[in-house]
Structure formats: C-alpha cells, structure tokens
Amino acid sequence: MEKLIACCGLDCTTCDAYKATILDDNELRASTAAIWRVQFSPDITNEMINCTGCRQESAKFAHCFQCEIRKCVASKGFQTCSEGDQLENCDIAGNILKYVPEALENLKSLN
C-alpha cells in the first residue's frame, strides 16, 4: 500500500482508524475505539473510528479538527510540515517528530 502522509508526517495507511474505514471493518473500529478510550479519551465511540486521512476531503477522525499541527499547516497554506523552514525545531510538531522518527523521514521524503 502506498503511503498517505498526514500534515505531521505520520503515514495514515498504518493507522487503525484509516484501515477500519477503508476496509469497512467494524471489529477493527471496536477494538481501536477500546484502545483509544484508554489512551486518549473515554468519550471515543466505535462510530468515531472513521477516517481517510487528515489531508483528504472525506471522513476524518474528530481529533483532526482539533489538531494543532493541522491547524498550523492550514494557516500557512501548506499541505504538510515539510513545507516550513523550521521542521526539526518546531514547537508544535516537535513531540511527534521526536517520538516517531518515521514521521520526520516521511516529511523529508516529500521535498
């Protein structure tokens, strides 16, 4: 499967919400929601596990609309963080790029 790089550099095709949406897999939606309720918020429902990627026009997980990285990228008219000149020193995307080195590599590969 070809990569689908999010604003922050994460590969959406590796995300269980993306997989559940593309495969219309309700079991994967339920297991993802259960995990994410513990990791992120007890308010996450199975129905919320519906996303085709933050840069796509169709379905998005609720967090996409609150994501500070996505908001920053959009405010600058960019598609991804790779278009900025402070990629490796960005306060907003810093944690993802620090803890998920693949995200930084994905962004670098776009240039």
PyRosetta script that sets phi, psi and omega in degrees:
from pyrosetta import init, pose_from_sequence

init()
pose = pose_from_sequence("MEKLIACCGLDCTTCDAYKATILDDNELRASTAAIWRVQFSPDITNEMINCTGCRQESAKFAHCFQCEIRKCVASKGFQTCSEGDQLENCDIAGNILKYVPEALENLKSLN")
pose.set_psi(1, 135.8)
pose.set_omega(1, 179.2)
pose.set_phi(2, -71.9)
pose.set_psi(2, 147.1)
pose.set_omega(2, 179.5)
pose.set_phi(3, -68.1)
pose.set_psi(3, 150.1)
pose.set_omega(3, 174.3)
pose.set_phi(4, -129.1)
pose.set_psi(4, 97.7)
pose.set_omega(4, -170.8)
pose.set_phi(5, -83.8)
pose.set_psi(5, 124.9)
pose.set_omega(5, 177.4)
pose.set_phi(6, -76.0)
pose.set_psi(6, 171.8)
pose.set_omega(6, 178.3)
pose.set_phi(7, -51.6)
pose.set_psi(7, -38.2)
pose.set_omega(7, -175.0)
pose.set_phi(8, -87.5)
pose.set_psi(8, -8.5)
pose.set_omega(8, -179.3)
pose.set_phi(9, 104.9)
pose.set_psi(9, -11.7)
pose.set_omega(9, 176.4)
pose.set_phi(10, -64.8)
pose.set_psi(10, 148.9)
pose.set_omega(10, 177.3)
pose.set_phi(11, -92.2)
pose.set_psi(11, 108.1)
pose.set_omega(11, -176.5)
pose.set_phi(12, -58.9)
pose.set_psi(12, -29.1)
pose.set_omega(12, -177.2)
pose.set_phi(13, -67.8)
pose.set_psi(13, -14.3)
pose.set_omega(13, 177.8)
pose.set_phi(14, -93.5)
pose.set_psi(14, -4.9)
pose.set_omega(14, -177.2)
pose.set_phi(15, -83.8)
pose.set_psi(15, 134.9)
pose.set_omega(15, -179.8)
pose.set_phi(16, -65.6)
pose.set_psi(16, -29.6)
pose.set_omega(16, 176.6)
pose.set_phi(17, -66.4)
pose.set_psi(17, -42.3)
pose.set_omega(17, 177.2)
pose.set_phi(18, -62.4)
pose.set_psi(18, -48.9)
pose.set_omega(18, -179.0)
pose.set_phi(19, -59.7)
pose.set_psi(19, -44.9)
pose.set_omega(19, -179.8)
pose.set_phi(20, -61.6)
pose.set_psi(20, -37.9)
pose.set_omega(20, -179.8)
pose.set_phi(21, -69.3)
pose.set_psi(21, -51.1)
pose.set_omega(21, -177.3)
pose.set_phi(22, -62.9)
pose.set_psi(22, -39.8)
pose.set_omega(22, -178.3)
pose.set_phi(23, -88.8)
pose.set_psi(23, -5.1)
pose.set_omega(23, -174.0)
pose.set_phi(24, 48.3)
pose.set_psi(24, 53.3)
pose.set_omega(24, -173.6)
pose.set_phi(25, -105.0)
pose.set_psi(25, 100.2)
pose.set_omega(25, -177.7)
pose.set_phi(26, -69.3)
pose.set_psi(26, -28.8)
pose.set_omega(26, 175.9)
pose.set_phi(27, -66.6)
pose.set_psi(27, -42.0)
pose.set_omega(27, 177.4)
pose.set_phi(28, -67.2)
pose.set_psi(28, -37.4)
pose.set_omega(28, 175.4)
pose.set_phi(29, -58.4)
pose.set_psi(29, -46.7)
pose.set_omega(29, -177.5)
pose.set_phi(30, -65.4)
pose.set_psi(30, -44.1)
pose.set_omega(30, -179.0)
pose.set_phi(31, -69.4)
pose.set_psi(31, -36.6)
pose.set_omega(31, 177.2)
pose.set_phi(32, -66.0)
pose.set_psi(32, -45.4)
pose.set_omega(32, 178.4)
pose.set_phi(33, -59.2)
pose.set_psi(33, -42.1)
pose.set_omega(33, 179.9)
pose.set_phi(34, -61.8)
pose.set_psi(34, -43.8)
pose.set_omega(34, 179.4)
pose.set_phi(35, -67.0)
pose.set_psi(35, -46.5)
pose.set_omega(35, -177.0)
pose.set_phi(36, -68.5)
pose.set_psi(36, -27.7)
pose.set_omega(36, 175.4)
pose.set_phi(37, -62.3)
pose.set_psi(37, -37.9)
pose.set_omega(37, 179.3)
pose.set_phi(38, -76.0)
pose.set_psi(38, -44.0)
pose.set_omega(38, -175.4)
pose.set_phi(39, -75.3)
pose.set_psi(39, -38.5)
pose.set_omega(39, -169.1)
pose.set_phi(40, -119.7)
pose.set_psi(40, -51.9)
pose.set_omega(40, -175.7)
pose.set_phi(41, -161.7)
pose.set_psi(41, 134.0)
pose.set_omega(41, 177.8)
pose.set_phi(42, -68.7)
pose.set_psi(42, -7.9)
pose.set_omega(42, -177.6)
pose.set_phi(43, -87.1)
pose.set_psi(43, -3.7)
pose.set_omega(43, -177.4)
pose.set_phi(44, -73.5)
pose.set_psi(44, 127.8)
pose.set_omega(44, 178.6)
pose.set_phi(45, -108.3)
pose.set_psi(45, 164.0)
pose.set_omega(45, 176.8)
pose.set_phi(46, -57.5)
pose.set_psi(46, -39.3)
pose.set_omega(46, -177.9)
pose.set_phi(47, -65.0)
pose.set_psi(47, -23.4)
pose.set_omega(47, 179.2)
pose.set_phi(48, -76.0)
pose.set_psi(48, -15.7)
pose.set_omega(48, -178.2)
pose.set_phi(49, -83.2)
pose.set_psi(49, 80.3)
pose.set_omega(49, -175.8)
pose.set_phi(50, -152.3)
pose.set_psi(50, 106.7)
pose.set_omega(50, -176.7)
pose.set_phi(51, -157.1)
pose.set_psi(51, 137.7)
pose.set_omega(51, 175.3)
pose.set_phi(52, -112.5)
pose.set_psi(52, 10.5)
pose.set_omega(52, 178.8)
pose.set_phi(53, 112.2)
pose.set_psi(53, 143.5)
pose.set_omega(53, -173.9)
pose.set_phi(54, -69.0)
pose.set_psi(54, -18.0)
pose.set_omega(54, -179.9)
pose.set_phi(55, -99.9)
pose.set_psi(55, 4.1)
pose.set_omega(55, -179.9)
pose.set_phi(56, -95.0)
pose.set_psi(56, 157.5)
pose.set_omega(56, -178.1)
pose.set_phi(57, -76.7)
pose.set_psi(57, -22.1)
pose.set_omega(57, -173.9)
pose.set_phi(58, -91.6)
pose.set_psi(58, -151.9)
pose.set_omega(58, -170.0)
pose.set_phi(59, -49.0)
pose.set_psi(59, 140.2)
pose.set_omega(59, 177.8)
pose.set_phi(60, -135.7)
pose.set_psi(60, 145.4)
pose.set_omega(60, 172.1)
pose.set_phi(61, -66.6)
pose.set_psi(61, 146.9)
pose.set_omega(61, -175.4)
pose.set_phi(62, -52.7)
pose.set_psi(62, -36.3)
pose.set_omega(62, -178.6)
pose.set_phi(63, -61.1)
pose.set_psi(63, -29.7)
pose.set_omega(63, -178.9)
pose.set_phi(64, -54.3)
pose.set_psi(64, -35.3)
pose.set_omega(64, -177.6)
pose.set_phi(65, -77.1)
pose.set_psi(65, -16.9)
pose.set_omega(65, 179.3)
pose.set_phi(66, -105.1)
pose.set_psi(66, -8.7)
pose.set_omega(66, -173.3)
pose.set_phi(67, -63.0)
pose.set_psi(67, 120.2)
pose.set_omega(67, -179.6)
pose.set_phi(68, -64.8)
pose.set_psi(68, -33.4)
pose.set_omega(68, 179.1)
pose.set_phi(69, -67.0)
pose.set_psi(69, -47.3)
pose.set_omega(69, 179.3)
pose.set_phi(70, -61.3)
pose.set_psi(70, -41.6)
pose.set_omega(70, 177.8)
pose.set_phi(71, -62.1)
pose.set_psi(71, -43.1)
pose.set_omega(71, -179.6)
pose.set_phi(72, -62.9)
pose.set_psi(72, -47.7)
pose.set_omega(72, 179.8)
pose.set_phi(73, -58.5)
pose.set_psi(73, -47.2)
pose.set_omega(73, -179.2)
pose.set_phi(74, -64.0)
pose.set_psi(74, -39.7)
pose.set_omega(74, -178.3)
pose.set_phi(75, -64.4)
pose.set_psi(75, -24.2)
pose.set_omega(75, 179.9)
pose.set_phi(76, -96.8)
pose.set_psi(76, -1.3)
pose.set_omega(76, -179.7)
pose.set_phi(77, 75.2)
pose.set_psi(77, 19.1)
pose.set_omega(77, 179.8)
pose.set_phi(78, -91.7)
pose.set_psi(78, 165.5)
pose.set_omega(78, 171.0)
pose.set_phi(79, -92.3)
pose.set_psi(79, -39.9)
pose.set_omega(79, -179.7)
pose.set_phi(80, -143.0)
pose.set_psi(80, 171.3)
pose.set_omega(80, 176.2)
pose.set_phi(81, -64.0)
pose.set_psi(81, -18.4)
pose.set_omega(81, -178.0)
pose.set_phi(82, -63.1)
pose.set_psi(82, -20.2)
pose.set_omega(82, -178.1)
pose.set_phi(83, -82.5)
pose.set_psi(83, -13.6)
pose.set_omega(83, 179.3)
pose.set_phi(84, -81.0)
pose.set_psi(84, 165.0)
pose.set_omega(84, -178.7)
pose.set_phi(85, -100.0)
pose.set_psi(85, 4.2)
pose.set_omega(85, 179.8)
pose.set_phi(86, -122.6)
pose.set_psi(86, 32.0)
pose.set_omega(86, -172.9)
pose.set_phi(87, -48.9)
pose.set_psi(87, -52.6)
pose.set_omega(87, -174.6)
pose.set_phi(88, -82.4)
pose.set_psi(88, -6.7)
pose.set_omega(88, 179.4)
pose.set_phi(89, -120.6)
pose.set_psi(89, 20.3)
pose.set_omega(89, -176.3)
pose.set_phi(90, -78.5)
pose.set_psi(90, 127.9)
pose.set_omega(90, 177.6)
pose.set_phi(91, -69.7)
pose.set_psi(91, -31.9)
pose.set_omega(91, -176.0)
pose.set_phi(92, -76.0)
pose.set_psi(92, -47.8)
pose.set_omega(92, -177.6)
pose.set_phi(93, -93.0)
pose.set_psi(93, -2.5)
pose.set_omega(93, -173.1)
pose.set_phi(94, -51.3)
pose.set_psi(94, -46.0)
pose.set_omega(94, -177.7)
pose.set_phi(95, -65.3)
pose.set_psi(95, -42.0)
pose.set_omega(95, 178.2)
pose.set_phi(96, -63.5)
pose.set_psi(96, -46.0)
pose.set_omega(96, -177.6)
pose.set_phi(97, -66.9)
pose.set_psi(97, -29.0)
pose.set_omega(97, 178.5)
pose.set_phi(98, -75.2)
pose.set_psi(98, -45.8)
pose.set_omega(98, -173.1)
pose.set_phi(99, -92.8)
pose.set_psi(99, -13.9)
pose.set_omega(99, 176.9)
pose.set_phi(100, -128.3)
pose.set_psi(100, 80.6)
pose.set_omega(100, -175.7)
pose.set_phi(101, -58.1)
pose.set_psi(101, -25.0)
pose.set_omega(101, 177.4)
pose.set_phi(102, -62.5)
pose.set_psi(102, -31.7)
pose.set_omega(102, 179.6)
pose.set_phi(103, -63.5)
pose.set_psi(103, -43.9)
pose.set_omega(103, 178.6)
pose.set_phi(104, -63.6)
pose.set_psi(104, -44.2)
pose.set_omega(104, 178.9)
pose.set_phi(105, -62.5)
pose.set_psi(105, -41.2)
pose.set_omega(105, 177.3)
pose.set_phi(106, -59.5)
pose.set_psi(106, -44.3)
pose.set_omega(106, 179.8)
pose.set_phi(107, -65.2)
pose.set_psi(107, -42.7)
pose.set_omega(107, 178.8)
pose.set_phi(108, -62.6)
pose.set_psi(108, -33.8)
pose.set_omega(108, -178.4)
pose.set_phi(109, -69.9)
pose.set_psi(109, -17.2)
pose.set_omega(109, -179.5)
pose.set_phi(110, -78.1)
pose.set_psi(110, -18.2)
pose.set_omega(110, -177.6)
pose.set_phi(111, -90.6)
pose.dump_pdb("model.pdb")
